[in-house]
Amino acid sequence: MDMQNLIHMANKIGDFFETVPDHEESLLGIVGHIHNFWAPRMRAQLLEYVDSDNGAGIKPLVLEAIHAYRSNLLPRN
C-alpha cells in the first residue's frame, strides 16, 4: 500500500483520539484501532517506515502510541 496513504490514515486515527481526555487511553485507542482494522501487512509497513524514516509526517501522538505499544502491532504467532 502507498506509504502516504498509510500515514494519512494513521494521522486521521490520531485526530480522533486526540480528543480523548485520558492520554494513556488515547495511545491505547490508536494502537488498538490500527491492530483491529489494519491488515498485518499494513501494520508491518507502518512499523518499517517508523524504523527507517523516523515516522516523518506521522503526528507525534500516533508516533508515541506506536513506540509505547509497538508489540501490540506485531503479528501474533
C-alpha positions as CSV (number, residue, x, y, z in Angstrom):
1,M,0.0,0.0,0.0
2,D,1.1,3.5,-0.7
3,M,3.0,4.9,2.4
4,Q,1.5,8.3,2.1
5,N,-2.0,6.8,2.3
6,L,-1.0,4.8,5.4
7,I,0.4,8.0,7.0
8,H,-2.8,9.8,6.2
9,M,-4.9,7.1,7.7
10,A,-2.8,6.8,10.8
11,N,-3.0,10.6,11.3
12,K,-6.8,10.5,10.9
13,I,-6.9,7.9,13.7
14,G,-4.7,10.2,15.7
15,D,-7.1,13.2,15.1
16,F,-10.0,11.2,16.5
17,F,-8.1,10.0,19.6
18,E,-6.6,13.5,20.3
19,T,-10.0,14.4,21.7
20,V,-9.9,11.7,24.4
21,P,-9.1,13.4,27.7
22,D,-7.1,10.5,29.1
23,H,-3.7,10.4,27.4
24,E,-3.0,6.7,28.0
25,E,-6.4,5.8,26.7
26,S,-5.6,7.8,23.5
27,L,-2.4,5.9,23.0
28,L,-4.2,2.5,23.5
29,G,-7.0,3.6,21.3
30,I,-4.7,4.5,18.4
31,V,-2.8,1.2,18.6
32,G,-6.0,-0.8,19.2
33,H,-7.7,0.7,16.1
34,I,-4.6,0.0,13.9
35,H,-4.3,-3.5,15.2
36,N,-8.0,-4.3,14.8
37,F,-8.7,-2.7,11.4
38,W,-5.4,-2.8,9.5
39,A,-4.1,-5.9,7.8
40,P,-0.8,-7.4,9.2
41,R,0.9,-6.3,6.0
42,M,-0.2,-2.7,6.5
43,R,1.0,-2.7,10.2
44,A,4.4,-4.2,9.2
45,Q,4.8,-1.5,6.5
46,L,4.0,1.2,9.1
47,L,6.5,-0.2,11.6
48,E,9.2,-0.4,8.9
49,Y,8.6,3.2,7.9
50,V,8.8,4.4,11.5
51,D,12.1,2.5,11.9
52,S,13.6,3.6,8.6
53,D,12.4,7.2,8.3
54,N,11.7,8.0,12.0
55,G,8.0,8.3,11.1
56,A,8.3,11.6,9.1
57,G,4.9,13.0,8.6
58,I,3.2,11.0,11.3
59,K,1.6,13.0,14.1
60,P,3.5,13.0,17.4
61,L,0.6,11.4,19.3
62,V,0.5,8.5,16.8
63,L,4.3,8.0,16.9
64,E,4.1,8.0,20.7
65,A,1.4,5.3,20.6
66,I,3.4,3.2,18.1
67,H,6.6,3.4,20.2
68,A,4.8,2.8,23.5
69,Y,2.8,-0.2,22.3
70,R,4.7,-1.5,19.3
71,S,4.4,-5.1,20.5
72,N,0.6,-4.8,20.1
73,L,1.1,-4.1,16.4
74,L,3.3,-7.1,15.7
75,P,1.7,-10.2,14.1
76,R,0.8,-12.9,16.6
77,N,2.1,-16.4,16.1
